[in-house]
Amino acid sequence: MRRTDWKHTGRFFYAGFWMDFSANMFMVAVPYAAMKLGAGSMELGLLGAVRGLTYVVAILSTAVLADRYSRRTITTVSTVALAVVLVLTAWVTTLWQLFAGVLLWAVAVSLFWPSVFAWLGDSHAPEHLGRATGTVNLGWSVGSLIGAALGGVLFHLWGPLPMILAALPALLAGLSMRGAAEVRHSAAEPQAGGKAQPGARRRLASAWLGIGAVCCVFGLMGSVFPKLGSDIGVDASVFGVLYAVSGLTQTVVFGLGFMGVLWTRDWRVSLAAQVLSAALLATVFWATGPWCIVPLYASLGVALAVSYYVSLYVSLEGEGSRGVKSGIHEASLMAGAVIGALAGGTIAREWGPRAPYVPMAALVLLLAAVQLWLNLSSRRAQEKSSA
């Protein structure tokens, strides 16, 4: 497709919207379901780590499938399996059953995103890829905002309800892609000159490291924080609102990206947002109430949006296997969440529920420094090549 077909591109918007609508209803409910079954900080961290690690391992395999088989079939299988898993997980009665449900959920979701992103990249010309990427980002961001807020409220009404109802938007995500035309040509077409740009691999590495760093914080705040939150007035419904705050700010950024604002995929803005989030994360150590946490979630939304946009765009813009690269993008995201959840849970178990936040902030600052070095090194390679 040499021009943007908004009917076609809109399908990616709806697919992203419904998938993250479902996912965030589920993810907000999971830690509170676990605590009802007796989970402490360590178990919450392990639960987040199982979800993330399973996703990372699975997606490195399913990303290859996205470049070899029908993406329409893969997304349909993914969403049907997801709906079944969600309904079954709603009725678990033991912690190990909840762990099993989360594991199966991660496998089902891992089939979806590499196929959708590779499909997006292959079916849009390079000059339209920025706005097309902004479209799908805007879709999943709006979905995550609504799903998070609704998930917390529904759990407050009746524990199994958000998981049961999350099955419907999961099915709608697959249905959204049923009518989209499958196009496979861009991944195989070399760029002008037939060679990757100097420093391209360092740009990729930095972009993937950036989304991983932000998701370290999300892993901590999404999996381990509810235990501390329960001591300072953050119940399931308030937790859903906090998630929705991050969803709102990331939606604003993605909306600007959709309108063509270029700084939304600028690595320097990503880096600045990561540093701000790290500084605010450290303040959780002193938090005394739920509204002390609002600035952190707002900054996390901005950091996630820009870092995600940078990572996905860099993964799709160049030559090579878009399925595999978008799979690594997703794996980087979830690997960060694993580190945040597992490290945060371990530290909280050993030194108390307030202990993880300053060390994790220091880790994010260290990762930001590595990204700075990679990007400056990439720029020098480009300047040397053009000299």
N, C-alpha and C positions, 0 to 999 in steps of 0.2 A: 504494500500500500504506500503510495507516494504522497498522499495527503491524509490529514487526520479525518477519519470517519467517526464522528462522535457517537453514532449508534453502536458501532463496534467497540469503541473505547469505553463507552458507558457501561458495557457489560463487565468490564474489569472493575469499575467503580462499585457496581452492585455486588459483585463477587467478594471484593474486599470488605464492603460494608457488612454484609450478612455474616461472613466468616468471623470477623472480629467482634461483631455483636454477640454471637454465640460464645466465642472464646472468652470474652471478658465477663460474661455472666457466670461462666464456669469457674474462671480463675479467682474471681472475688469470693465465690462460695466455698471453694476448696479448703482454705486454711481454717475457716470457721466450722466447716463440717469436721475437719480433723480435730479441732479442739473439743468439739462435742464428744468425740470418740476417745479423748484422753491425751491428745498430742501436746507435748511441750515444745520449747524453742528448738531443740535438736531435731525432733520429729518433723516440725514445720520446715526446717532447713533441708532435711533429707527429702521431704516430699517435693519441694521445689527443685532440688537437685535431680531427683529421679525423673521428673517431668522434662527438665532441660537436657540432661545427659541422654535420655532416650531419644529426644528430638534430634540432638546433634548426631548421634550414631545412625539413626534411621535416615536422616535427610541426606547424609553423604551417599547413601545407596539410592534413595528415591530420586535424587537430583539427576542421576545417570538415566533413570527411566524416562525422565522428562524430555531428554534429547533423543530417545529411541522409539518411544511408543506414543499412541494417541493421547494427547493431553486431555481431550474431552473425556475419554474413558477413565483416565487416572483421576481427574477431579470428581467425576461421578462416584467412583468407588470410594474415594476418600470421604466424601460428605455423607454417603449412606452409612459407611462404617462408623463415622463420627456420631451420627444421630443414634445409632444402636448403643454405642458405648456410653453416651451421655445419659440415656434413659436407664441403662443398667446401673451406672454409677450412682444415680439418685437414690438407689435402694440399699446401698452397702450398710452393713451393720458392724463391721470391724475395721480397724485402721489398716490392716494388710489388704483388705478388699479395696479400700480407697486408693492405696498405693497402686494396686493392679489397674484400677480404672484410670488413674492419671497416666500410667505407662501406656495403656492402649490408646488413650486420647492423643498422646504425643505422637504415636506411630501413625494414627489416622491423619492428623494435621500435617505431618511431614510429607505426605503424598501431594498435598494441595498446593503449597506455595511455590515450589520450584517449577511446577508445570504452568502455573498462572503467570509467573514472572518471565519465564522463557517465552511463553506465548505472547506476552505483552511486547517483549523486545523484538521478536521475530516479525510481528505483524505491524510494526510502526517504523517509518523511515527515521534515520538518525536525527533529522532536523525537527521531528515531532516527538522524539522520545522524552525530552524534558517535561513537556506538558502532559504526555501520556502517563509518565511515572508519577507526576504530581496528582493525576486523576485517581489512580489506584491508591496512592498514599492517603489522599483526602477521604476516599471511601472507607478504608479500614479504620482511619482515625475517628471519623464520625461514629462508626459502628462501635468502636471500643469505648467511646465516651458514653453512649447511651446504654450499652450493655453493662458497663461497670456500675453505673448509677442504679440501673434496674436490678442487677444481680444482688446487690446489697439489700435493697428494699424487699425483694422477693424472699431472700433467705430469712430476713427478719420475720416475715409472715409465716413461712413454713420451709424448713431446711431443704427438702428435695425439690422444691418448686423451680428455682433457677436452672437446675440441671435438666429437668424434664423439658421446660420451655425452650432451653437452648438448642434442643434437637431441631426445632422448626427452622430457625435462621441458618443452621448448618446445611439443611437440605436446600434452602433457597440459594445459598452460595453456589452449590453445584448446579442448580437449575439455571442460574444466571449465565453460566458459561456454555450451556447446551447449544445455543444457537450461534455462537461465535465461530467465524471462519478460522480454520487452522491454516497458518501460513508458516512455511519453513524455508527461509532463504537467507535471512540476514546473518545468522550465526556462521554460515559457511562462506559469506562474501568477505574477502579481505579488504582492509582499508587501503586507501591510496598509498602506494609505495610498498604494500605487502608486509610491512614490519610494524611491530608494536612501537608506540612512541617511547622515547628514552624516559626512564624513570616510571613507566606505567605500572610495573609490578610493585614498586614502592608506594605508589598512590593507592593501589588496591590494598596492600597490606595495612596502610595507615587507615583507610576507610573501614576495613573490617575490624581493626583494633578499636576504632572510635565507637562503633556500635556495640562492640563487646564491653567497653568500659562503661558506657551508659547503662547497659543492661546488668552489669554488676550491681549497680545501685538499685535497679528495679527488682533484681532477684532478692536483695536484702529487704527492701521495703514491701515487696509483695508477698514474701514467704515467711520472714522472720519477724518483721515489725509488728504484725497483729498481736503477738504475745506481749510486747511492751505496750502496744496500743490499748490492750484490754485494761491496763493499769492506769491509763491517763484519759479514759473516756472515749476511746475509739472502738465502737461496736461495729457490726457488719454493715449497717446502713451508713454510718459515718465513713467507714473505710471505702465503701462504694463511691461516696461523694468525693473523697480525696483522689481516688483513681480517676473520677470524672474531671476533676480539675486539671490533671495532667493531660487527659484526653482533649480538653477544651483548648489548652495552649498549643498542643501539637496540631490540632485541627486548624487553628489560625495560621500556623506556619505552613502547613500543607496547602491551605487555601491560597496563600501568597505564592507558593510554588506553582500551583495550578494556573495562576494568573501570569506566570512568567517572571516572577521576581527572582533574580539570579542568586542573591546572597543565601537563599534557602538551601542551596547545595554547595556552599563555600566552606572548605575545610577549616578556615580560620574562625568562622562563626561557630562551627561545630566544636572547635577546641575551646573557645571562650565559654560556651554554654556548659561544657563538661567541667571546666574549672569552677564556674559558679555553682553548679550542682554539688560538686565535691565540698565546697565551703559550707553550703547549707546542710549537707548531710552530716557534717561534724557537729552541727548545732543540735541534732536530735538527742545527743547525750544529755542535754540540759532540758529537754522538752517537758512541760508540765501539763499540757492540754492539747486537744486535737488541732486547734487552730494555729499552734506553733509550727505545725507540719505543712500547712498550706503552701508557704513560699517554696518549700522543697519540691512538692509535687508539681507546682506550676513551672518551676525551672526544669524539672525532669521532662516535662512535656516538650519544652522547646529543645532541650538537648537531644532527646530521642528523635524528634522530627528532623532536625538538621542532620544529625549523624546518620539516621536511616536513609534520608534522601541522598546524602553523599555516597553512602555505601552501595545502595541499590543502583543509582545512576552510573557510578563507575563500573559496577559489575556488568551492566547491560550495554554500555556505550561502545566498548571495544570489540574486536574480533574474537572468535573462539566460542567455546561451548557456553551458551547463556544459561542452560539448565544447571550445569555444574557450578558456574560462578555465582548464580543466584542462590544455589544450595549452600555454598560456603558463606555467603552473606547471611543467610538464615542461621547457619550453624554457629557463626560468630556471635550473633545476637543471643542465641540460647546458651552458648558456652559461657558468656558473661553472666547470664542469669544463674547458671549452675554454680559458678564461683561465688557469686554474691550470696546465694541461698546456703550453700554448704559451709563456706567459710564463716558467714555470719552466724549460722546456727551453732557451729562448733565454738566460736568465741563466746556466744551468749551462754552456752551451757557451762563453760569453764569459768567465766568471769562476770556473768550476770547479763540481764537483758539490755542494759545500756552500753555494754562494752564494744559491740562491733562497729559502731558508726564512725568513730575517729580513724581506726585502722583502715576501714574500707575507703574513707575519703582520701587517705594518703595513697592507697593503691590507685585510685582513679587519677590523681595528680601525677603519679609515676607513669601511667599509661599515656597520659596527655603529653608528657615530655618526650616519650618515644615517638608519638605521632608527629610532633613538631620536627624532630630530627629527620624522620622519613620524608616528610613533605619538603623540607628545605633541601634535602639531598636529591629528591626528585626534580626540584626546580633547577638545581645546579646542573644536573644531567641534561635537562632540556636546553638550558642556555648554552652549555658546551656543545651540544649537537647542532644548534642553530648558528653558532659563531662561525 
